[in-house]
Amino acid sequence: MFWENVKLALGAMKSNKMRTILSLLGIVIGVASVVAILTLGASVNASIKGSISAGGLELVTIYPTGTSKYASTFNEAFAETLKGEVSAIQEVMPVNSHNALIRNGQNSTNGNISGVQSSFAQVLGYEVEQGSFFSMEDNISKHQVVALGSELAKELFPEGDAVGKYVSIFRNQAKSYLVVAVMESKDASLNLSYNYGAYIPYNTYTSRFMSVSSVGSYIAKIKSDQDPIAASKAITSYLDDLIGSDNYSLFSPATLSEMADQITGTFSTFLAAIAAISLLVGGIGIMNIMLVSVTERTREIGVRKAIGASPSIIMGQFITEAVVLTFVGGVIGITLGTLISYLVTSAMGWGMSISVSSYLLSAGFSMAIGLFFGWYPARKASRLDPIDALNYE
């Protein structure tokens, strides 16, 4: 009986093509809007999280406040203290940075000189293109060696072959540093412009480049089996208790990622809810069309009742017709919404993230609309008196 009702519904749709198209329009627009908005929202979210993840979700950067009375707390030894106090931390690295002029012969440029530990590149996943990053021995012995960011190396050594040559780094006076590595290109993150950075041993920085009494920042790497967001909260709680929240700032890509997820999710849901209003409008259109269909087929209903069709069979026929109508509209809407999403994501250069939930939500909601708004016309048809129906002109 069900498939017979489906065939009758498709036949009725085929015999009134223009009316069917007009009645489907509201459903198609509504479903396409919901699918497109949720899919684009998921794509934007994935793009934002991808950019944030490039900096490493497992990394947390802590910046002591420059004027803090607790400045003396933030020394090199504090890195080990923090690692010991927060069990989720795998490693903590002190970092000091300052801009300075760097020269190679006639080529000179300003770069960000960073004093870092020998494990800096490995911890941050910062690959070496040429040479090798300086060693722990270089740091202990305060050797004047430097690893250059990719763009900085191109400006200072446009002909290439920087490794093994010397550059002059100016602070109060020029000092020569041996180039031991040229790093691969890496997008900026954690307030570090990798490609324009010059990295020297931490002890060399504090003793030969710039005398400092405290650490400018700490980069903490969270253990792979720990939740970065929970670890960030643990670090925040420890520092709040130790020095107060006003004496430092903390940056965590994982926290930003969670925030981006919440913002884009809420915004997409809000827009999808607005778009779903058109589904309700489309449902009202379906009900109007079904009422017209009941009126036009009054004699047919009378004949079916006269030969023994029960009210439930008549009601099932018209409800099925409404559901089939909205289902077809839903399929077209999903296809159209996916196409719109593909075109927009391609134009914007985003990766398209298929939102399966949007498909299920749209298809289910459109069929529910058909069921809801088809019920009244179906009920009206099932209650027609067969004699009155047969005499209807």
Beta strands, then each sheet from edge to edge (+ up, - down):
strand 1: 59-64
strand 2: 89-104
strand 3: 107-116
strand 4: 128-131
strand 5: 145-148
strand 6: 166-170
strand 7: 174-183
strand 8: 197-201
strand 9: 217-222
strand 10: 248-251
sheet 1: 4+ 7- 5- 8+ 3+ 2- 9+ 1- 10+
sheet 2: 4+ 7- 5- 8+ 3+ 2- 6+
end
